[in-house]
Amino acid sequence: MASPEKMIKMLLDEIRQGTAPLATIIQNQEILILQNKQLLELLEDTRLTIVNDQE
């Protein structure tokens, strides 16, 4: 049987491997949030331009 230290190391390695996709998902979500923010700002600028043109 493996030593407790080796078992802990193996467990930590498995946890890291299992959570790596989650880190990628989080990173992608952050990118989407920033892109959505930029899109909302662009839409607001467009709306303000249309409102100002109508006045």
Buried (B, 14 or more C-beta within 10 A) or exposed (E): EEEEEEEEEEEEEEEEEEEEEEEEEEEEEEEEEEEEEEEEEEEEEEEEEEEEEEE
